[in-house]
Amino acid sequence: MTGGEVAGILVAVFWAILVSFLAVALVRLAQTLKATTKLVADVTEQAVPLLADASATVRSAQTQLDRVDAIATDVQEVTSNASALSTTVASTFGGPLVKVAAFGYGVRRAISRRDGPEPKAAPAPTSRRTVIVGRTVPSSRRGKRKHRDEKD
């Protein structure tokens, strides 16, 4: 065997090993692609119903928001009507009621002056009592307590 033949055999063996590694890699790649395809199919089967449910939920939420918007609009209208009614009542009856009350006060005062002098207010009671948690303490004890506090 010559050097060229040995080199040829080495190159042939090298190519055979390389082709074997490539074949194994391609087989594993095919298995990975099959597993990925199966996984995508399973996810698709489960995702489609979830997306349908999510879509139905969003539609329901939109319907409820429309209802709430209508209610808010109605409440705003009722509030503005109540404000207008309050303003109308205040302007219609407010002024005359104040005048009637002032007139009644003036009449009472004139009648009380006509009957005699106004009675004086009752004098303030001389003995004051202090209420502490539902009981009455005489003023003499309160003074003693005050003196005790000053000594401390």
GIBEL-V958165 format. One record per residue. N is the residue number from 1. SS is DSSP state (hx for helix, st for strand, lp for the rest). BURIAL is 1 if it has 9 or more other C-alpha atoms within 8 Angstrom, else 0. D_CENTER is the distance of its C-alpha to the mean C-alpha in Angstrom with 2 decimals. Layout:
n | ss | burial | d_center
N | SS | BURIAL | D_CENTER
N | SS | BURIAL | D_CENTER
This chain:
n | ss | burial | d_center
1 | lp | 0 | 92.09
2 | lp | 0 | 91.58
3 | hx | 0 | 88.71
4 | hx | 0 | 87.43
5 | hx | 0 | 87.33
6 | hx | 1 | 85.38
7 | hx | 0 | 82.90
8 | hx | 0 | 82.55
9 | hx | 0 | 81.92
10 | hx | 0 | 79.27
11 | hx | 0 | 77.49
12 | hx | 0 | 77.66
13 | hx | 0 | 76.21
14 | hx | 0 | 73.45
15 | hx | 0 | 72.56
16 | hx | 0 | 72.62
17 | hx | 0 | 70.17
18 | hx | 0 | 67.90
19 | hx | 0 | 67.94
20 | hx | 0 | 67.16
21 | hx | 0 | 64.08
22 | hx | 0 | 62.91
23 | hx | 0 | 63.45
24 | hx | 0 | 61.39
25 | hx | 0 | 58.59
26 | hx | 0 | 58.64
27 | hx | 0 | 58.58
28 | hx | 0 | 55.54
29 | hx | 0 | 53.83
30 | hx | 0 | 54.56
31 | hx | 0 | 53.05
32 | hx | 0 | 49.90
33 | hx | 0 | 49.63
34 | hx | 0 | 50.12
35 | hx | 0 | 47.38
36 | hx | 0 | 45.01
37 | hx | 0 | 45.88
38 | hx | 0 | 45.23
39 | hx | 0 | 41.86
40 | hx | 0 | 40.81
41 | hx | 0 | 42.00
42 | hx | 0 | 40.05
43 | hx | 0 | 36.81
44 | hx | 0 | 37.45
45 | hx | 0 | 38.05
46 | hx | 0 | 34.75
47 | hx | 0 | 32.69
48 | hx | 0 | 33.84
49 | hx | 0 | 32.34
50 | hx | 0 | 29.06
51 | hx | 0 | 28.93
52 | hx | 0 | 29.79
53 | hx | 0 | 26.98
54 | hx | 0 | 24.48
55 | hx | 0 | 25.93
56 | hx | 0 | 25.65
57 | hx | 0 | 21.97
58 | hx | 0 | 21.30
59 | hx | 0 | 23.41
60 | hx | 0 | 21.59
61 | hx | 0 | 18.18
62 | hx | 0 | 19.90
63 | hx | 0 | 21.34
64 | hx | 0 | 18.08
65 | hx | 0 | 16.62
66 | hx | 0 | 19.88
67 | hx | 0 | 19.55
68 | hx | 0 | 16.11
69 | hx | 0 | 17.68
70 | hx | 0 | 20.64
71 | hx | 0 | 18.76
72 | hx | 0 | 16.95
73 | hx | 0 | 20.45
74 | hx | 0 | 21.99
75 | hx | 0 | 19.62
76 | hx | 0 | 20.38
77 | hx | 0 | 24.04
78 | hx | 0 | 24.04
79 | hx | 0 | 22.49
80 | hx | 0 | 25.17
81 | hx | 0 | 27.82
82 | hx | 0 | 26.89
83 | hx | 0 | 27.05
84 | hx | 0 | 30.39
85 | hx | 0 | 31.67
86 | hx | 0 | 30.75
87 | hx | 0 | 32.54
88 | hx | 0 | 35.49
89 | hx | 1 | 35.85
90 | hx | 1 | 35.63
91 | hx | 0 | 38.23
92 | hx | 0 | 40.45
93 | hx | 0 | 40.56
94 | hx | 1 | 39.35
95 | hx | 1 | 42.51
96 | hx | 0 | 44.98
97 | hx | 0 | 43.26
98 | hx | 0 | 43.46
99 | hx | 0 | 47.09
100 | hx | 0 | 47.88
101 | hx | 0 | 46.32
102 | hx | 0 | 48.31
103 | hx | 0 | 51.44
104 | hx | 0 | 51.00
105 | hx | 0 | 50.60
106 | hx | 0 | 53.69
107 | hx | 0 | 55.69
108 | hx | 0 | 54.77
109 | hx | 0 | 55.74
110 | hx | 0 | 58.99
111 | hx | 0 | 59.89
112 | hx | 1 | 59.20
113 | hx | 1 | 61.44
114 | hx | 0 | 64.12
115 | hx | 0 | 64.22
116 | lp | 0 | 64.77
117 | lp | 0 | 63.23
118 | lp | 0 | 59.65
119 | lp | 0 | 59.33
120 | lp | 0 | 58.48
121 | lp | 0 | 55.43
122 | lp | 0 | 56.14
123 | lp | 0 | 56.82
124 | lp | 0 | 54.19
125 | lp | 0 | 55.00
126 | lp | 0 | 56.75
127 | lp | 0 | 55.47
128 | lp | 0 | 51.80
129 | lp | 0 | 49.91
130 | st | 1 | 46.85
131 | st | 0 | 44.38
132 | st | 0 | 43.01
133 | lp | 0 | 40.71
134 | lp | 0 | 42.33
135 | st | 0 | 45.95
136 | st | 0 | 48.21
137 | st | 1 | 50.08
138 | lp | 1 | 53.31
139 | hx | 1 | 53.67
140 | hx | 0 | 56.62
141 | hx | 0 | 54.54
142 | hx | 1 | 51.86
143 | hx | 0 | 54.55
144 | hx | 0 | 55.85
145 | hx | 0 | 52.46
146 | hx | 0 | 52.15
147 | hx | 0 | 55.50
148 | hx | 0 | 54.51
149 | hx | 0 | 51.38
150 | hx | 0 | 53.54
151 | hx | 0 | 55.98
152 | lp | 0 | 53.33
